[in-house]
Amino acid sequence: MLANITTSYLWFCLAFWVYLETRNVGLTGLVNGLYMALIAVGSIFFGSVVDHHRKKTVMVIAAAATLVAFGLAALVWVLWVDPAQVRADDPAILAFAALVLVGAVVEQMRNVALSTTVTLMVPEAGRDKANGLVGMVQGIAFFLTSVISGLSIGYLGMEISLWIALGLTVLALVHLAPIRITETQIVTSGTADGAADVTTAGIDLRGSWAVIRVVPGLLALILFSSFNNLMGGVYTALMDPYGLEMYGPQLWGIVLGVTSVAFILGGALVSKVGLGGNPVRTLLLVNLAVAAIGTVFALREWWWLFALGMLAFMALIPAAEAAEQTILQRVVPFRRQGRVFGLAIAIEMVANPVSAITVAVVAQSYVIPWMDSPAGRDAFGRLLGEGGTRGMALMFLASSAVMVAVVALAFFSRPYHRLSEYYASTSQDVAGQADTPVS
């Protein structure tokens, strides 16, 4: 939670600050898209690091790297950034944003390590609940950072927010130091879990890809998540501009914080009752509900409708994330989980930045101006109403309608049934073996 607060706080501040200083949807979408792109590219490397080092060591490396990146960002700010002249072509602004992005992205390595630590330390029967608990803690962090970031940018400004983030980064690293994770041996090869490796050196994309291909329906699951992220690029690009236009920075941060309470409650519910006997089915049901919400929560420029949709959306996300984590933790050999998690994240996330950047440019240049024109109002005014945010609302509606159709079709697909059957017929329980050397 502390690590997520550390990185999310400064990242939220940066996204809010860039939009409020420029009022440029395209630039904001570019910043958000680059964040997703760096996660996609870095996750493959992060997964290899996790598999070849002890989980505690990886977490320390991630925290230290974040501290260095944020420290360099502070140096750039002090020496070169002029807060009164924020331009997309200013090298100082670009360098500052890039360093903040790098510091935030490195946190993903810690998250990959945490996913494999759940497999290492939690018995198989309780993993879905443990993943729900992780989601609940992330929800608490999101709640705090959402409120703090909006208020911080609105009342304190970017510079003071930067110093606060640096202090939190140091605190997160100090907090991590005394934590112990028992892992006496790093297992990266052999046949301890019933499947021989072709190679285990380095990143080993070939071996990780082979594991994904061997599990029936797993590749389809990853591609399905990738498609969802392609559609989700609309939200990455437009959610903050939409919320900031409707509420302003201080109130938007509070709205994010209040609605993220549902994220906490959703994670708590999963940690209490689990995901049922078939997490694959649960994953599809949750995605169907999320897509349905996206078709209605921006139909009118009503603050309460948007907030209610956000509340429902937040409540469902922990179940979706926990379901995918639980599936992978059972069907992927433990020694390869870091690399497979990383490769899966890369495949799933690469679509999002492409979509986010494209959507931001298209929205700024075409859709928003068109919806403000008589032709746009005549075409969709009866459905979406009128207002400055109606172009963004149209893009929310269109992407969500496509997602509803795709998720509905997935229920009848062969890969869905094959992965469900494989999950039910396999088992992997390594908890309690951390102290036992594995040959």
C-alpha positions as a Markdown table, in Angstrom:
| # | Residue | x | y | z |
|---|---|---|---|---|
| 1 | Met | 0.0 | 0.0 | 0.0 |
| 2 | Leu | 2.8 | 2.4 | 0.9 |
| 3 | Ala | 4.7 | 1.7 | -2.3 |
| 4 | Asn | 1.5 | 2.2 | -4.4 |
| 5 | Ile | 0.8 | 5.5 | -2.7 |
| 6 | Thr | 4.3 | 6.6 | -3.3 |
| 7 | Thr | 4.2 | 6.1 | -7.1 |
| 8 | Ser | 0.5 | 6.8 | -7.8 |
| 9 | Tyr | 0.5 | 10.1 | -5.9 |
| 10 | Leu | 3.1 | 11.7 | -8.1 |
| 11 | Trp | 1.8 | 10.1 | -11.2 |
| 12 | Phe | -1.7 | 11.4 | -10.6 |
| 13 | Cys | -0.3 | 14.9 | -9.8 |
| 14 | Leu | 1.6 | 14.9 | -13.1 |
| 15 | Ala | -1.4 | 13.9 | -15.2 |
| 16 | Phe | -3.7 | 16.5 | -13.5 |
| 17 | Trp | -1.1 | 19.2 | -13.7 |
| 18 | Val | -0.3 | 18.7 | -17.4 |
| 19 | Tyr | -4.0 | 18.9 | -18.4 |
| 20 | Leu | -4.8 | 21.9 | -16.2 |
| 21 | Glu | -1.8 | 23.8 | -17.4 |
| 22 | Thr | -2.4 | 23.1 | -21.1 |
| 23 | Arg | -6.1 | 22.1 | -21.4 |
| 24 | Asn | -4.9 | 19.7 | -24.1 |
| 25 | Val | -6.6 | 16.3 | -24.3 |
| 26 | Gly | -4.0 | 15.1 | -26.8 |
| 27 | Leu | -1.0 | 15.9 | -24.6 |
| 28 | Thr | -2.7 | 14.3 | -21.5 |
| 29 | Gly | -3.5 | 11.2 | -23.5 |
| 30 | Leu | 0.1 | 11.1 | -24.7 |
| 31 | Val | 1.4 | 11.2 | -21.2 |
| 32 | Asn | -1.0 | 8.5 | -20.0 |
| 33 | Gly | -0.3 | 6.4 | -23.1 |
| 34 | Leu | 3.5 | 6.6 | -22.6 |
| 35 | Tyr | 3.0 | 5.3 | -19.0 |
| 36 | Met | 1.1 | 2.3 | -20.3 |
| 37 | Ala | 3.7 | 1.7 | -23.0 |
| 38 | Leu | 6.6 | 1.7 | -20.5 |
| 39 | Ile | 4.7 | -0.8 | -18.4 |
| 40 | Ala | 4.2 | -3.0 | -21.5 |
| 41 | Val | 7.9 | -2.8 | -22.5 |
| 42 | Gly | 9.3 | -3.1 | -19.0 |
| 43 | Ser | 7.1 | -6.0 | -17.8 |
| 44 | Ile | 9.0 | -8.6 | -19.8 |
| 45 | Phe | 12.3 | -7.6 | -18.2 |
| 46 | Phe | 10.6 | -7.2 | -14.7 |
| 47 | Gly | 9.3 | -10.8 | -14.9 |
| 48 | Ser | 12.8 | -12.1 | -15.7 |
| 49 | Val | 14.2 | -10.2 | -12.7 |
| 50 | Val | 11.5 | -11.6 | -10.4 |
| 51 | Asp | 12.2 | -15.2 | -11.5 |
| 52 | His | 16.0 | -15.0 | -11.1 |
| 53 | His | 16.1 | -13.1 | -7.8 |
| 54 | Arg | 14.6 | -13.4 | -4.3 |
| 55 | Lys | 11.3 | -11.6 | -4.1 |
| 56 | Lys | 12.4 | -9.4 | -1.2 |
| 57 | Thr | 15.5 | -8.3 | -3.3 |
| 58 | Val | 13.3 | -7.4 | -6.2 |
| 59 | Met | 11.1 | -5.3 | -4.1 |
| 60 | Val | 14.1 | -3.4 | -2.7 |
| 61 | Ile | 15.5 | -2.9 | -6.2 |
| 62 | Ala | 12.1 | -1.5 | -7.3 |
| 63 | Ala | 11.8 | 0.9 | -4.4 |
| 64 | Ala | 15.4 | 2.1 | -4.8 |
| 65 | Ala | 15.0 | 2.7 | -8.5 |
| 66 | Thr | 11.9 | 4.7 | -7.9 |
| 67 | Leu | 13.7 | 6.9 | -5.4 |
| 68 | Val | 16.6 | 7.6 | -7.9 |
| 69 | Ala | 14.1 | 8.4 | -10.7 |
| 70 | Phe | 12.1 | 10.8 | -8.5 |
| 71 | Gly | 15.2 | 12.4 | -7.2 |
| 72 | Leu | 16.5 | 13.1 | -10.7 |
| 73 | Ala | 13.0 | 14.5 | -11.6 |
| 74 | Ala | 13.3 | 16.9 | -8.6 |
| 75 | Leu | 16.8 | 17.9 | -9.9 |
| 76 | Val | 15.4 | 18.7 | -13.3 |
| 77 | Trp | 12.5 | 20.7 | -11.8 |
| 78 | Val | 14.8 | 22.8 | -9.7 |
| 79 | Leu | 17.4 | 23.5 | -12.4 |
| 80 | Trp | 15.4 | 23.8 | -15.6 |
| 81 | Val | 11.6 | 23.7 | -15.3 |
| 82 | Asp | 9.6 | 27.0 | -15.5 |
| 83 | Pro | 6.2 | 26.2 | -14.1 |
| 84 | Ala | 4.8 | 29.3 | -15.7 |
| 85 | Gln | 5.7 | 28.1 | -19.2 |
| 86 | Val | 4.4 | 24.6 | -19.6 |
| 87 | Arg | 4.7 | 23.6 | -23.3 |
| 88 | Ala | 4.6 | 20.2 | -25.0 |
| 89 | Asp | 7.9 | 21.0 | -26.8 |
| 90 | Asp | 9.8 | 22.1 | -23.7 |
| 91 | Pro | 12.7 | 19.7 | -23.2 |
| 92 | Ala | 12.8 | 20.4 | -19.4 |
| 93 | Ile | 9.1 | 19.5 | -19.1 |
| 94 | Leu | 9.6 | 16.3 | -21.2 |
| 95 | Ala | 12.6 | 15.3 | -19.1 |
| 96 | Phe | 10.7 | 15.9 | -15.9 |
| 97 | Ala | 7.7 | 13.9 | -17.1 |
| 98 | Ala | 9.8 | 11.1 | -18.4 |
| 99 | Leu | 11.6 | 10.7 | -15.0 |
| 100 | Val | 8.4 | 10.7 | -13.1 |
| 101 | Leu | 7.0 | 8.0 | -15.5 |
| 102 | Val | 10.1 | 5.8 | -15.1 |
| 103 | Gly | 9.8 | 6.0 | -11.3 |
| 104 | Ala | 6.2 | 5.1 | -11.4 |
| 105 | Val | 6.6 | 2.3 | -13.9 |
| 106 | Val | 9.4 | 0.6 | -11.9 |
| 107 | Glu | 6.8 | -0.1 | -9.3 |
| 108 | Gln | 5.3 | -2.7 | -11.7 |
| 109 | Met | 8.3 | -4.9 | -10.9 |
| 110 | Arg | 7.2 | -5.0 | -7.3 |
| 111 | Asn | 3.7 | -5.9 | -8.3 |
| 112 | Val | 4.9 | -8.8 | -10.4 |
| 113 | Ala | 7.0 | -10.0 | -7.4 |
| 114 | Leu | 3.9 | -9.7 | -5.2 |
| 115 | Ser | 1.9 | -11.9 | -7.5 |
| 116 | Thr | 4.5 | -14.7 | -7.3 |
| 117 | Thr | 4.9 | -14.2 | -3.6 |
| 118 | Val | 1.2 | -15.0 | -3.2 |
| 119 | Thr | 1.8 | -18.4 | -5.0 |
| 120 | Leu | 4.9 | -18.9 | -2.8 |
| 121 | Met | 3.3 | -18.2 | 0.6 |
| 122 | Val | -0.4 | -18.9 | 0.3 |
| 123 | Pro | -2.0 | -22.4 | 0.0 |
| 124 | Glu | -3.8 | -23.0 | -3.3 |
| 125 | Ala | -7.3 | -23.1 | -1.7 |
| 126 | Gly | -6.9 | -19.6 | -0.4 |
| 127 | Arg | -5.2 | -17.8 | -3.2 |
| 128 | Asp | -8.3 | -16.2 | -4.7 |
| 129 | Lys | -9.1 | -14.7 | -1.3 |
| 130 | Ala | -5.4 | -13.5 | -0.9 |
| 131 | Asn | -5.6 | -11.9 | -4.3 |
| 132 | Gly | -8.8 | -10.2 | -3.2 |
| 133 | Leu | -6.9 | -8.9 | -0.1 |
| 134 | Val | -4.1 | -7.5 | -2.4 |
| 135 | Gly | -6.8 | -5.8 | -4.4 |
| 136 | Met | -8.4 | -4.3 | -1.3 |
| 137 | Val | -5.0 | -2.9 | -0.2 |
| 138 | Gln | -4.4 | -1.4 | -3.6 |
| 139 | Gly | -7.9 | 0.1 | -3.4 |
| 140 | Ile | -7.0 | 1.8 | -0.1 |
| 141 | Ala | -3.9 | 3.2 | -1.8 |
| 142 | Phe | -5.9 | 4.4 | -4.7 |
| 143 | Phe | -8.5 | 6.0 | -2.4 |
| 144 | Leu | -5.8 | 7.9 | -0.6 |
| 145 | Thr | -3.8 | 9.0 | -3.6 |
| 146 | Ser | -6.9 | 10.1 | -5.5 |
| 147 | Val | -8.0 | 12.4 | -2.8 |
| 148 | Ile | -4.5 | 13.7 | -1.9 |
| 149 | Ser | -3.4 | 14.2 | -5.5 |
| 150 | Gly | -6.4 | 16.4 | -6.5 |
| 151 | Leu | -6.2 | 18.5 | -3.4 |
| 152 | Ser | -2.4 | 18.7 | -3.7 |
| 153 | Ile | -2.4 | 20.0 | -7.2 |
| 154 | Gly | -5.4 | 22.2 | -6.5 |
| 155 | Tyr | -4.0 | 23.9 | -3.4 |
| 156 | Leu | -0.3 | 23.2 | -3.2 |
| 157 | Gly | 0.9 | 23.0 | -6.8 |
| 158 | Met | 3.3 | 20.6 | -8.6 |
| 159 | Glu | 6.5 | 21.6 | -6.8 |
| 160 | Ile | 5.3 | 20.9 | -3.2 |
| 161 | Ser | 3.6 | 17.7 | -4.5 |
| 162 | Leu | 7.0 | 16.6 | -5.8 |
| 163 | Trp | 8.7 | 17.0 | -2.4 |
| 164 | Ile | 5.9 | 15.1 | -0.7 |
| 165 | Ala | 6.4 | 12.2 | -3.2 |
| 166 | Leu | 10.1 | 12.1 | -2.5 |
| 167 | Gly | 9.4 | 11.9 | 1.2 |
| 168 | Leu | 6.9 | 9.1 | 0.7 |
| 169 | Thr | 9.4 | 7.2 | -1.5 |
| 170 | Val | 12.1 | 7.3 | 1.3 |
| 171 | Leu | 9.4 | 6.1 | 3.8 |
| 172 | Ala | 8.4 | 3.2 | 1.6 |
| 173 | Leu | 12.0 | 2.0 | 1.2 |
| 174 | Val | 12.7 | 2.3 | 5.0 |
| 175 | His | 9.4 | 0.4 | 5.7 |
| 176 | Leu | 10.4 | -2.4 | 3.3 |
| 177 | Ala | 13.8 | -3.1 | 4.9 |
| 178 | Pro | 12.8 | -5.2 | 8.0 |
| 179 | Ile | 10.2 | -7.3 | 6.1 |
| 180 | Arg | 11.2 | -11.0 | 5.7 |
| 181 | Ile | 10.0 | -13.3 | 2.9 |
| 182 | Thr | 11.3 | -16.9 | 3.4 |
| 183 | Glu | 12.7 | -18.1 | 0.1 |
| 184 | Thr | 15.9 | -20.1 | 0.7 |
| 185 | Gln | 16.3 | -21.2 | -3.0 |
| 186 | Ile | 15.4 | -19.6 | -6.3 |
| 187 | Val | 13.8 | -22.2 | -8.6 |
| 188 | Thr | 14.2 | -21.3 | -12.2 |
| 189 | Ser | 14.8 | -24.7 | -13.9 |
| 190 | Gly | 14.4 | -28.4 | -13.5 |
| 191 | Thr | 11.3 | -30.5 | -13.4 |
| 192 | Ala | 10.2 | -29.8 | -9.8 |
| 193 | Asp | 6.7 | -28.8 | -10.9 |
| 194 | Gly | 6.2 | -31.5 | -13.5 |
| 195 | Ala | 7.4 | -29.8 | -16.7 |
| 196 | Ala | 10.9 | -29.6 | -18.1 |
| 197 | Asp | 12.4 | -26.3 | -19.3 |
| 198 | Val | 13.9 | -25.8 | -22.7 |
| 199 | Thr | 16.0 | -22.9 | -21.4 |
| 200 | Thr | 16.0 | -20.6 | -18.4 |
| 201 | Ala | 18.6 | -18.1 | -19.3 |
| 202 | Gly | 17.8 | -14.4 | -19.2 |
| 203 | Ile | 14.4 | -13.2 | -20.3 |
| 204 | Asp | 13.6 | -16.4 | -22.1 |
| 205 | Leu | 10.7 | -15.3 | -24.2 |
| 206 | Arg | 10.7 | -18.6 | -26.0 |
| 207 | Gly | 10.2 | -20.7 | -22.9 |
| 208 | Ser | 7.5 | -18.4 | -21.5 |
| 209 | Trp | 5.7 | -18.4 | -24.8 |
| 210 | Ala | 5.8 | -22.2 | -24.8 |
| 211 | Val | 4.2 | -22.3 | -21.4 |
| 212 | Ile | 1.4 | -20.0 | -22.5 |
| 213 | Arg | 0.8 | -22.1 | -25.7 |
| 214 | Val | 0.8 | -25.4 | -23.8 |
| 215 | Val | -2.1 | -24.4 | -21.4 |
| 216 | Pro | -5.4 | -24.7 | -23.3 |
| 217 | Gly | -7.1 | -21.4 | -23.7 |
| 218 | Leu | -4.5 | -19.3 | -21.9 |
| 219 | Leu | -3.3 | -17.5 | -25.0 |
| 220 | Ala | -7.0 | -16.7 | -25.8 |
| 221 | Leu | -7.4 | -15.3 | -22.3 |
| 222 | Ile | -4.4 | -13.1 | -22.7 |
| 223 | Leu | -5.5 | -11.9 | -26.1 |
| 224 | Phe | -9.0 | -11.2 | -24.7 |
| 225 | Ser | -7.5 | -9.1 | -21.9 |
| 226 | Ser | -5.4 | -7.3 | -24.6 |
| 227 | Phe | -8.5 | -6.5 | -26.6 |
| 228 | Asn | -10.1 | -5.1 | -23.4 |
| 229 | Asn | -7.1 | -2.9 | -22.9 |
| 230 | Leu | -7.4 | -1.7 | -26.5 |
| 231 | Met | -10.9 | -0.6 | -25.7 |
| 232 | Gly | -9.8 | 0.6 | -22.3 |
| 233 | Gly | -7.4 | 3.1 | -24.0 |
| 234 | Val | -10.5 | 5.3 | -24.4 |
| 235 | Tyr | -10.8 | 5.5 | -20.6 |
| 236 | Thr | -7.0 | 6.0 | -20.2 |
| 237 | Ala | -7.1 | 9.0 | -22.6 |
| 238 | Leu | -10.4 | 10.6 | -21.6 |
| 239 | Met | -11.3 | 9.8 | -18.0 |
| 240 | Asp | -9.2 | 12.5 | -16.4 |
| 241 | Pro | -10.1 | 15.2 | -18.9 |
| 242 | Tyr | -13.8 | 14.3 | -18.5 |
| 243 | Gly | -13.7 | 14.3 | -14.7 |
| 244 | Leu | -11.6 | 17.5 | -14.6 |
| 245 | Glu | -14.0 | 19.3 | -16.9 |
| 246 | Met | -17.0 | 18.2 | -14.9 |
| 247 | Tyr | -15.7 | 18.6 | -11.3 |
| 248 | Gly | -12.4 | 20.6 | -11.3 |
| 249 | Pro | -9.2 | 19.2 | -9.8 |
| 250 | Gln | -10.0 | 19.4 | -6.1 |
| 251 | Leu | -13.5 | 17.8 | -6.5 |
| 252 | Trp | -12.3 | 15.3 | -9.1 |
| 253 | Gly | -9.7 | 14.0 | -6.7 |
| 254 | Ile | -12.4 | 13.7 | -4.0 |
| 255 | Val | -14.7 | 11.9 | -6.4 |
| 256 | Leu | -12.0 | 9.4 | -7.3 |
| 257 | Gly | -11.3 | 8.9 | -3.7 |
| 258 | Val | -14.9 | 8.4 | -2.7 |
| 259 | Thr | -15.6 | 6.0 | -5.6 |
| 260 | Ser | -12.5 | 4.1 | -4.9 |
| 261 | Val | -14.1 | 3.1 | -1.6 |
| 262 | Ala | -16.0 | 0.6 | -3.8 |
| 263 | Phe | -12.6 | -0.7 | -4.9 |
| 264 | Ile | -11.7 | -1.5 | -1.3 |
| 265 | Leu | -15.1 | -3.1 | -0.6 |
| 266 | Gly | -14.9 | -5.1 | -3.8 |
| 267 | Gly | -11.5 | -6.4 | -2.8 |
| 268 | Ala | -12.7 | -7.1 | 0.7 |
| 269 | Leu | -15.6 | -9.1 | -0.7 |
| 270 | Val | -13.3 | -11.3 | -2.9 |
| 271 | Ser | -11.0 | -11.9 | 0.1 |
| 272 | Lys | -14.1 | -13.0 | 2.1 |
| 273 | Val | -16.0 | -15.2 | -0.3 |
| 274 | Gly | -13.5 | -15.9 | -3.1 |
| 275 | Leu | -14.2 | -16.2 | -6.8 |
| 276 | Gly | -16.3 | -19.4 | -7.0 |
| 277 | Gly | -15.3 | -22.7 | -8.5 |
| 278 | Asn | -14.6 | -21.2 | -12.0 |
| 279 | Pro | -12.6 | -18.0 | -12.0 |
| 280 | Val | -12.6 | -18.0 | -15.8 |
| 281 | Arg | -16.4 | -17.6 | -15.8 |
| 282 | Thr | -16.2 | -15.0 | -13.1 |
| 283 | Leu | -13.7 | -13.0 | -15.2 |
| 284 | Leu | -16.0 | -12.9 | -18.2 |
| 285 | Leu | -19.1 | -12.0 | -16.1 |
| 286 | Val | -17.2 | -9.1 | -14.5 |
| 287 | Asn | -16.0 | -7.8 | -17.8 |
| 288 | Leu | -19.5 | -8.0 | -19.2 |
| 289 | Ala | -20.8 | -5.9 | -16.3 |
| 290 | Val | -18.0 | -3.3 | -16.7 |
| 291 | Ala | -18.7 | -2.9 | -20.4 |
| 292 | Ala | -22.4 | -2.5 | -19.7 |
| 293 | Ile | -21.6 | 0.3 | -17.2 |
| 294 | Gly | -19.5 | 2.1 | -19.8 |
| 295 | Thr | -22.4 | 2.4 | -22.1 |
| 296 | Val | -24.5 | 4.4 | -19.7 |
| 297 | Phe | -22.4 | 6.3 | -17.2 |
| 298 | Ala | -21.8 | 9.3 | -19.6 |
| 299 | Leu | -25.1 | 9.4 | -21.4 |
| 300 | Arg | -25.8 | 12.8 | -19.9 |
| 301 | Glu | -23.5 | 15.4 | -18.3 |
| 302 | Trp | -24.9 | 14.6 | -14.9 |
| 303 | Trp | -22.3 | 14.5 | -12.1 |
| 304 | Trp | -24.2 | 11.9 | -10.1 |
| 305 | Leu | -24.6 | 9.5 | -13.1 |
| 306 | Phe | -20.9 | 9.6 | -13.8 |
| 307 | Ala | -20.0 | 9.2 | -10.1 |
| 308 | Leu | -22.4 | 6.3 | -9.8 |
| 309 | Gly | -20.9 | 4.6 | -12.8 |
| 310 | Met | -17.4 | 5.1 | -11.4 |
| 311 | Leu | -18.6 | 3.6 | -8.1 |
| 312 | Ala | -19.9 | 0.4 | -9.8 |
| 313 | Phe | -16.8 | 0.2 | -12.1 |
| 314 | Met | -14.5 | 0.4 | -9.1 |
| 315 | Ala | -16.4 | -2.3 | -7.2 |
| 316 | Leu | -15.9 | -4.8 | -10.0 |
| 317 | Ile | -12.3 | -4.3 | -10.9 |
| 318 | Pro | -10.8 | -6.2 | -7.9 |
| 319 | Ala | -12.7 | -9.3 | -8.9 |
| 320 | Ala | -11.5 | -9.1 | -12.5 |
| 321 | Glu | -7.8 | -8.7 | -11.4 |
| 322 | Ala | -8.0 | -11.4 | -8.7 |
| 323 | Ala | -9.6 | -13.8 | -11.2 |
| 324 | Glu | -6.8 | -13.5 | -13.8 |
| 325 | Gln | -4.1 | -13.7 | -11.1 |
| 326 | Thr | -5.7 | -16.8 | -9.6 |
| 327 | Ile | -5.9 | -18.5 | -13.0 |
| 328 | Leu | -2.3 | -17.8 | -13.8 |
| 329 | Gln | -1.1 | -18.9 | -10.3 |
| 330 | Arg | -2.6 | -22.3 | -10.8 |
| 331 | Val | -1.9 | -23.1 | -14.5 |
| 332 | Val | 1.6 | -21.6 | -14.8 |
| 333 | Pro | 4.6 | -23.4 | -13.2 |
| 334 | Phe | 5.8 | -21.4 | -10.2 |
| 335 | Arg | 9.4 | -21.2 | -11.5 |
| 336 | Arg | 8.2 | -19.3 | -14.6 |
| 337 | Gln | 5.5 | -17.2 | -13.1 |
| 338 | Gly | 7.5 | -14.0 | -13.1 |
| 339 | Arg | 8.3 | -14.3 | -16.7 |
| 340 | Val | 4.9 | -15.4 | -17.8 |
| 341 | Phe | 3.2 | -12.7 | -15.7 |
| 342 | Gly | 5.6 | -10.1 | -17.3 |
| 343 | Leu | 4.9 | -11.4 | -20.8 |
| 344 | Ala | 1.2 | -11.5 | -20.2 |
| 345 | Ile | 1.2 | -7.9 | -18.9 |
| 346 | Ala | 3.3 | -6.8 | -21.9 |
| 347 | Ile | 0.9 | -8.4 | -24.4 |
| 348 | Glu | -2.2 | -7.1 | -22.6 |
| 349 | Met | -0.9 | -3.6 | -22.0 |
| 350 | Val | 0.8 | -2.9 | -25.4 |
| 351 | Ala | -2.7 | -2.2 | -26.9 |
| 352 | Asn | -3.6 | 0.4 | -24.3 |
| 353 | Pro | -1.0 | 3.1 | -25.1 |
| 354 | Val | -1.5 | 2.7 | -28.8 |
| 355 | Ser | -5.3 | 3.1 | -28.3 |
| 356 | Ala | -4.9 | 5.9 | -25.7 |
| 357 | Ile | -2.7 | 8.1 | -27.8 |
| 358 | Thr | -4.8 | 7.5 | -30.9 |
| 359 | Val | -8.0 | 8.2 | -29.1 |
| 360 | Ala | -6.6 | 11.4 | -27.5 |
| 361 | Val | -5.5 | 12.8 | -30.9 |
| 362 | Val | -8.8 | 11.8 | -32.6 |
| 363 | Ala | -10.9 | 13.1 | -29.8 |
| 364 | Gln | -9.1 | 16.5 | -29.6 |
| 365 | Ser | -8.9 | 17.0 | -33.4 |
| 366 | Tyr | -12.2 | 15.5 | -34.7 |
| 367 | Val | -14.7 | 14.0 | -32.3 |
| 368 | Ile | -15.0 | 16.8 | -29.7 |
| 369 | Pro | -15.2 | 19.6 | -32.4 |
| 370 | Trp | -17.7 | 17.5 | -34.4 |
| 371 | Met | -20.0 | 16.9 | -31.4 |
| 372 | Asp | -20.0 | 20.7 | -30.8 |
| 373 | Ser | -21.1 | 21.3 | -34.3 |
| 374 | Pro | -24.7 | 21.3 | -35.5 |
| 375 | Ala | -24.1 | 18.0 | -37.4 |
| 376 | Gly | -22.9 | 16.3 | -34.3 |
| 377 | Arg | -25.7 | 17.6 | -32.1 |
| 378 | Asp | -28.3 | 16.6 | -34.7 |
| 379 | Ala | -26.8 | 13.1 | -34.9 |
| 380 | Phe | -26.3 | 12.3 | -31.2 |
| 381 | Gly | -27.8 | 15.2 | -29.3 |
| 382 | Arg | -31.0 | 13.3 | -28.5 |
| 383 | Leu | -29.0 | 10.3 | -27.1 |
| 384 | Leu | -26.1 | 12.2 | -25.4 |
| 385 | Gly | -27.5 | 15.7 | -24.8 |
| 386 | Glu | -25.4 | 18.8 | -25.3 |
| 387 | Gly | -22.3 | 20.1 | -23.6 |
| 388 | Gly | -18.5 | 20.4 | -23.9 |
| 389 | Thr | -17.9 | 16.8 | -22.9 |
| 390 | Arg | -20.3 | 15.1 | -25.3 |
| 391 | Gly | -17.5 | 14.1 | -27.7 |
| 392 | Met | -15.8 | 12.2 | -25.0 |
| 393 | Ala | -19.1 | 10.7 | -24.0 |
| 394 | Leu | -19.6 | 9.4 | -27.5 |
| 395 | Met | -16.3 | 7.6 | -27.4 |
| 396 | Phe | -17.1 | 6.0 | -24.0 |
| 397 | Leu | -20.4 | 4.7 | -25.4 |
| 398 | Ala | -18.9 | 3.3 | -28.7 |
| 399 | Ser | -16.0 | 1.5 | -27.1 |
| 400 | Ser | -18.2 | 0.0 | -24.3 |
| 401 | Ala | -20.8 | -1.3 | -26.8 |
| 402 | Val | -18.0 | -3.1 | -28.7 |
| 403 | Met | -16.8 | -4.6 | -25.4 |
| 404 | Val | -20.3 | -5.9 | -24.6 |
| 405 | Ala | -20.5 | -7.7 | -27.9 |
| 406 | Val | -17.0 | -9.3 | -27.6 |
| 407 | Val | -17.5 | -10.5 | -24.0 |
| 408 | Ala | -20.9 | -12.0 | -24.9 |
| 409 | Leu | -19.3 | -13.9 | -27.8 |
| 410 | Ala | -16.5 | -15.1 | -25.5 |
| 411 | Phe | -18.9 | -17.1 | -23.4 |
| 412 | Phe | -19.6 | -19.4 | -26.4 |
| 413 | Ser | -16.0 | -19.8 | -27.5 |
| 414 | Arg | -14.0 | -23.0 | -27.4 |
| 415 | Pro | -11.0 | -21.5 | -25.6 |
| 416 | Tyr | -13.3 | -20.4 | -22.7 |
| 417 | His | -14.5 | -24.0 | -22.2 |
| 418 | Arg | -11.0 | -25.5 | -22.6 |
| 419 | Leu | -9.4 | -23.1 | -20.1 |
| 420 | Ser | -12.2 | -23.7 | -17.6 |
| 421 | Glu | -11.7 | -27.5 | -17.9 |
| 422 | Tyr | -7.9 | -27.3 | -17.6 |
| 423 | Tyr | -8.2 | -25.0 | -14.5 |
| 424 | Ala | -10.5 | -27.5 | -12.8 |
| 425 | Ser | -8.3 | -30.5 | -13.6 |
| 426 | Thr | -4.9 | -29.1 | -12.6 |
| 427 | Ser | -3.3 | -28.1 | -9.3 |
| 428 | Gln | -0.2 | -26.3 | -8.0 |
| 429 | Asp | 0.4 | -25.8 | -4.3 |
| 430 | Val | 3.9 | -24.7 | -3.4 |
| 431 | Ala | 3.1 | -22.8 | -0.2 |
| 432 | Gly | 5.0 | -24.2 | 2.8 |
| 433 | Gln | 7.8 | -25.5 | 0.6 |
| 434 | Ala | 9.8 | -22.3 | 0.7 |
| 435 | Asp | 12.2 | -23.7 | 3.3 |
| 436 | Thr | 12.6 | -27.0 | 1.5 |
| 437 | Pro | 15.3 | -27.1 | -1.2 |
| 438 | Val | 14.0 | -28.2 | -4.6 |
| 439 | Ser | 16.2 | -30.0 | -7.0 |
